[in-house]
Amino acid sequence: MNVEHLRCTFSDEESCRVVFESIIWPDSPVCPYCQSQYVW
């Protein structure tokens, strides 16, 4: 993967964030310390 490929894949910050969040939290966001789903 090169920079140009990344630029095409993640056209903006929001699309990048969505992909990384789906990798980190496949079901929903969860706090790693208390397992709460109220994270921000």
Contacts in CASP RR format, 6 or more apart in sequence:
PFRMAT RR
TARGET T0000
AUTHOR 0000-0000-0000
METHOD contacts of the structure
MODEL  1
MNVEHLRCTFSDEESCRVVFESIIWPDSPVCPYCQSQYVW
9 15 0 8 1.000
10 16 0 8 1.000
10 19 0 8 1.000
21 29 0 8 1.000
28 37 0 8 1.000
29 37 0 8 1.000
29 39 0 8 1.000
30 36 0 8 1.000
30 37 0 8 1.000
30 39 0 8 1.000
31 37 0 8 1.000
31 38 0 8 1.000
31 39 0 8 1.000
END
